[in-house]
Amino acid sequence: MTKAEFVAAVATKTGLTKAAAAEAVDAFTGTVAELLKAGDKVTFPGFGTFSVSERAARTGRNPQTGAEIKIAASKSGKFSAGKDLKGL
């Protein structure tokens, strides 16, 4: 499902215009992204949890040369499905 299809589905279910539904979807994704950047966790009981996953710095290998390279530590967003989604 694309973002446009998702916005259309939200508009249909809520009775909003597509423009208003797109604004609501953008507000939701923007707010979740801001909270994750701040290091917070966003939980929707039954649906799931958005959190920040941290990877430590490590040593890897260049597959072409076999030379060791250093891979920097990084953070990324993670979603863990809640009880209502796990049974799908």
CNS distance restraints for C-alpha pairs under 8 A (distance, minus, plus):
assign (resid   1 and name CA) (resid   5 and name CA) 6.01 0.50 0.50
assign (resid   1 and name CA) (resid   6 and name CA) 6.56 0.50 0.50
assign (resid   2 and name CA) (resid   6 and name CA) 6.19 0.50 0.50
assign (resid   3 and name CA) (resid   7 and name CA) 6.08 0.50 0.50
assign (resid   4 and name CA) (resid   8 and name CA) 6.20 0.50 0.50
assign (resid   5 and name CA) (resid   9 and name CA) 6.22 0.50 0.50
assign (resid   6 and name CA) (resid  10 and name CA) 6.23 0.50 0.50
assign (resid   7 and name CA) (resid  11 and name CA) 6.09 0.50 0.50
assign (resid   7 and name CA) (resid  18 and name CA) 6.45 0.50 0.50
assign (resid   7 and name CA) (resid  21 and name CA) 5.74 0.50 0.50
assign (resid   7 and name CA) (resid  22 and name CA) 5.49 0.50 0.50
assign (resid   7 and name CA) (resid  25 and name CA) 6.98 0.50 0.50
assign (resid   8 and name CA) (resid  12 and name CA) 6.18 0.50 0.50
assign (resid   8 and name CA) (resid  18 and name CA) 6.05 0.50 0.50
assign (resid   8 and name CA) (resid  21 and name CA) 7.55 0.50 0.50
assign (resid   9 and name CA) (resid  13 and name CA) 6.21 0.50 0.50
assign (resid  10 and name CA) (resid  14 and name CA) 5.99 0.50 0.50
assign (resid  10 and name CA) (resid  16 and name CA) 7.78 0.50 0.50
assign (resid  10 and name CA) (resid  21 and name CA) 6.13 0.50 0.50
assign (resid  11 and name CA) (resid  15 and name CA) 5.52 0.50 0.50
assign (resid  11 and name CA) (resid  16 and name CA) 4.79 0.50 0.50
assign (resid  11 and name CA) (resid  17 and name CA) 5.72 0.50 0.50
assign (resid  11 and name CA) (resid  18 and name CA) 5.41 0.50 0.50
assign (resid  11 and name CA) (resid  20 and name CA) 7.76 0.50 0.50
assign (resid  11 and name CA) (resid  21 and name CA) 5.29 0.50 0.50
assign (resid  12 and name CA) (resid  16 and name CA) 7.05 0.50 0.50
assign (resid  16 and name CA) (resid  20 and name CA) 5.96 0.50 0.50
assign (resid  16 and name CA) (resid  21 and name CA) 5.94 0.50 0.50
assign (resid  17 and name CA) (resid  21 and name CA) 6.12 0.50 0.50
assign (resid  18 and name CA) (resid  22 and name CA) 5.96 0.50 0.50
assign (resid  19 and name CA) (resid  23 and name CA) 6.23 0.50 0.50
assign (resid  20 and name CA) (resid  24 and name CA) 6.23 0.50 0.50
assign (resid  21 and name CA) (resid  25 and name CA) 6.15 0.50 0.50
assign (resid  22 and name CA) (resid  26 and name CA) 6.05 0.50 0.50
assign (resid  23 and name CA) (resid  27 and name CA) 6.04 0.50 0.50
assign (resid  24 and name CA) (resid  28 and name CA) 6.16 0.50 0.50
assign (resid  25 and name CA) (resid  29 and name CA) 6.25 0.50 0.50
assign (resid  26 and name CA) (resid  30 and name CA) 5.85 0.50 0.50
assign (resid  27 and name CA) (resid  31 and name CA) 5.96 0.50 0.50
assign (resid  28 and name CA) (resid  32 and name CA) 6.23 0.50 0.50
assign (resid  29 and name CA) (resid  33 and name CA) 6.12 0.50 0.50
assign (resid  30 and name CA) (resid  34 and name CA) 6.16 0.50 0.50
assign (resid  31 and name CA) (resid  35 and name CA) 6.20 0.50 0.50
assign (resid  32 and name CA) (resid  36 and name CA) 6.19 0.50 0.50
assign (resid  32 and name CA) (resid  42 and name CA) 6.99 0.50 0.50
assign (resid  32 and name CA) (resid  50 and name CA) 7.76 0.50 0.50
assign (resid  33 and name CA) (resid  37 and name CA) 6.15 0.50 0.50
assign (resid  34 and name CA) (resid  38 and name CA) 6.29 0.50 0.50
assign (resid  35 and name CA) (resid  39 and name CA) 6.43 0.50 0.50
assign (resid  35 and name CA) (resid  40 and name CA) 5.26 0.50 0.50
assign (resid  35 and name CA) (resid  41 and name CA) 7.04 0.50 0.50
assign (resid  35 and name CA) (resid  42 and name CA) 7.45 0.50 0.50
assign (resid  36 and name CA) (resid  40 and name CA) 5.21 0.50 0.50
assign (resid  36 and name CA) (resid  41 and name CA) 6.38 0.50 0.50
assign (resid  36 and name CA) (resid  42 and name CA) 7.80 0.50 0.50
assign (resid  36 and name CA) (resid  50 and name CA) 7.69 0.50 0.50
assign (resid  36 and name CA) (resid  51 and name CA) 6.38 0.50 0.50
assign (resid  36 and name CA) (resid  52 and name CA) 6.11 0.50 0.50
assign (resid  36 and name CA) (resid  77 and name CA) 7.00 0.50 0.50
assign (resid  39 and name CA) (resid  51 and name CA) 7.90 0.50 0.50
assign (resid  39 and name CA) (resid  52 and name CA) 6.62 0.50 0.50
assign (resid  40 and name CA) (resid  51 and name CA) 6.98 0.50 0.50
assign (resid  40 and name CA) (resid  52 and name CA) 7.68 0.50 0.50
assign (resid  41 and name CA) (resid  49 and name CA) 7.11 0.50 0.50
assign (resid  41 and name CA) (resid  50 and name CA) 5.87 0.50 0.50
assign (resid  41 and name CA) (resid  51 and name CA) 4.72 0.50 0.50
assign (resid  41 and name CA) (resid  52 and name CA) 7.20 0.50 0.50
assign (resid  42 and name CA) (resid  49 and name CA) 5.65 0.50 0.50
assign (resid  42 and name CA) (resid  50 and name CA) 5.10 0.50 0.50
assign (resid  42 and name CA) (resid  51 and name CA) 6.55 0.50 0.50
assign (resid  43 and name CA) (resid  48 and name CA) 6.08 0.50 0.50
assign (resid  43 and name CA) (resid  49 and name CA) 4.34 0.50 0.50
assign (resid  43 and name CA) (resid  50 and name CA) 6.40 0.50 0.50
assign (resid  44 and name CA) (resid  48 and name CA) 5.40 0.50 0.50
assign (resid  44 and name CA) (resid  49 and name CA) 6.15 0.50 0.50
assign (resid  45 and name CA) (resid  49 and name CA) 7.96 0.50 0.50
assign (resid  45 and name CA) (resid  82 and name CA) 6.93 0.50 0.50
assign (resid  46 and name CA) (resid  82 and name CA) 4.84 0.50 0.50
assign (resid  46 and name CA) (resid  83 and name CA) 5.02 0.50 0.50
assign (resid  46 and name CA) (resid  84 and name CA) 5.08 0.50 0.50
assign (resid  46 and name CA) (resid  85 and name CA) 7.48 0.50 0.50
assign (resid  47 and name CA) (resid  81 and name CA) 6.25 0.50 0.50
assign (resid  47 and name CA) (resid  82 and name CA) 4.57 0.50 0.50
assign (resid  47 and name CA) (resid  83 and name CA) 6.65 0.50 0.50
assign (resid  47 and name CA) (resid  84 and name CA) 5.77 0.50 0.50
assign (resid  47 and name CA) (resid  85 and name CA) 6.15 0.50 0.50
assign (resid  48 and name CA) (resid  79 and name CA) 6.92 0.50 0.50
assign (resid  48 and name CA) (resid  80 and name CA) 5.50 0.50 0.50
assign (resid  48 and name CA) (resid  81 and name CA) 4.34 0.50 0.50
assign (resid  48 and name CA) (resid  82 and name CA) 3.93 0.50 0.50
assign (resid  48 and name CA) (resid  83 and name CA) 7.54 0.50 0.50
assign (resid  48 and name CA) (resid  85 and name CA) 7.69 0.50 0.50
assign (resid  49 and name CA) (resid  79 and name CA) 5.62 0.50 0.50
assign (resid  49 and name CA) (resid  80 and name CA) 5.23 0.50 0.50
assign (resid  49 and name CA) (resid  81 and name CA) 6.62 0.50 0.50
assign (resid  49 and name CA) (resid  82 and name CA) 7.03 0.50 0.50
assign (resid  50 and name CA) (resid  77 and name CA) 6.96 0.50 0.50
assign (resid  50 and name CA) (resid  78 and name CA) 5.67 0.50 0.50
assign (resid  50 and name CA) (resid  79 and name CA) 4.56 0.50 0.50
assign (resid  50 and name CA) (resid  80 and name CA) 6.58 0.50 0.50
assign (resid  51 and name CA) (resid  77 and name CA) 5.90 0.50 0.50
assign (resid  51 and name CA) (resid  78 and name CA) 5.28 0.50 0.50
assign (resid  51 and name CA) (resid  79 and name CA) 6.42 0.50 0.50
assign (resid  52 and name CA) (resid  75 and name CA) 6.53 0.50 0.50
assign (resid  52 and name CA) (resid  76 and name CA) 5.71 0.50 0.50
assign (resid  52 and name CA) (resid  77 and name CA) 4.78 0.50 0.50
assign (resid  52 and name CA) (resid  78 and name CA) 5.82 0.50 0.50
assign (resid  53 and name CA) (resid  75 and name CA) 5.57 0.50 0.50
assign (resid  53 and name CA) (resid  76 and name CA) 5.35 0.50 0.50
assign (resid  53 and name CA) (resid  77 and name CA) 6.01 0.50 0.50
assign (resid  53 and name CA) (resid  78 and name CA) 6.05 0.50 0.50
assign (resid  54 and name CA) (resid  73 and name CA) 7.50 0.50 0.50
assign (resid  54 and name CA) (resid  74 and name CA) 5.94 0.50 0.50
assign (resid  54 and name CA) (resid  75 and name CA) 4.47 0.50 0.50
assign (resid  54 and name CA) (resid  76 and name CA) 6.66 0.50 0.50
assign (resid  55 and name CA) (resid  73 and name CA) 5.51 0.50 0.50
assign (resid  55 and name CA) (resid  74 and name CA) 5.28 0.50 0.50
assign (resid  55 and name CA) (resid  75 and name CA) 6.17 0.50 0.50
assign (resid  56 and name CA) (resid  72 and name CA) 7.41 0.50 0.50
assign (resid  56 and name CA) (resid  73 and name CA) 4.62 0.50 0.50
assign (resid  56 and name CA) (resid  74 and name CA) 6.82 0.50 0.50
assign (resid  57 and name CA) (resid  70 and name CA) 7.44 0.50 0.50
assign (resid  57 and name CA) (resid  71 and name CA) 5.67 0.50 0.50
assign (resid  57 and name CA) (resid  72 and name CA) 4.67 0.50 0.50
assign (resid  57 and name CA) (resid  73 and name CA) 4.03 0.50 0.50
assign (resid  57 and name CA) (resid  74 and name CA) 7.51 0.50 0.50
assign (resid  58 and name CA) (resid  70 and name CA) 6.09 0.50 0.50
assign (resid  58 and name CA) (resid  71 and name CA) 5.30 0.50 0.50
assign (resid  58 and name CA) (resid  72 and name CA) 6.77 0.50 0.50
assign (resid  58 and name CA) (resid  73 and name CA) 7.39 0.50 0.50
assign (resid  59 and name CA) (resid  68 and name CA) 6.58 0.50 0.50
assign (resid  59 and name CA) (resid  69 and name CA) 5.74 0.50 0.50
assign (resid  59 and name CA) (resid  70 and name CA) 4.67 0.50 0.50
assign (resid  59 and name CA) (resid  71 and name CA) 5.79 0.50 0.50
assign (resid  60 and name CA) (resid  68 and name CA) 5.67 0.50 0.50
assign (resid  60 and name CA) (resid  69 and name CA) 5.22 0.50 0.50
assign (resid  60 and name CA) (resid  70 and name CA) 6.16 0.50 0.50
assign (resid  60 and name CA) (resid  71 and name CA) 6.51 0.50 0.50
assign (resid  61 and name CA) (resid  66 and name CA) 5.55 0.50 0.50
assign (resid  61 and name CA) (resid  67 and name CA) 5.53 0.50 0.50
assign (resid  61 and name CA) (resid  68 and name CA) 4.50 0.50 0.50
assign (resid  61 and name CA) (resid  69 and name CA) 5.63 0.50 0.50
assign (resid  62 and name CA) (resid  66 and name CA) 5.04 0.50 0.50
assign (resid  62 and name CA) (resid  67 and name CA) 5.38 0.50 0.50
assign (resid  62 and name CA) (resid  68 and name CA) 6.37 0.50 0.50
assign (resid  62 and name CA) (resid  69 and name CA) 6.74 0.50 0.50
assign (resid  63 and name CA) (resid  67 and name CA) 7.85 0.50 0.50
assign (resid  81 and name CA) (resid  85 and name CA) 5.77 0.50 0.50
assign (resid  81 and name CA) (resid  86 and name CA) 6.17 0.50 0.50
assign (resid  82 and name CA) (resid  86 and name CA) 6.24 0.50 0.50
assign (resid  83 and name CA) (resid  87 and name CA) 7.23 0.50 0.50
assign (resid  84 and name CA) (resid  88 and name CA) 7.91 0.50 0.50
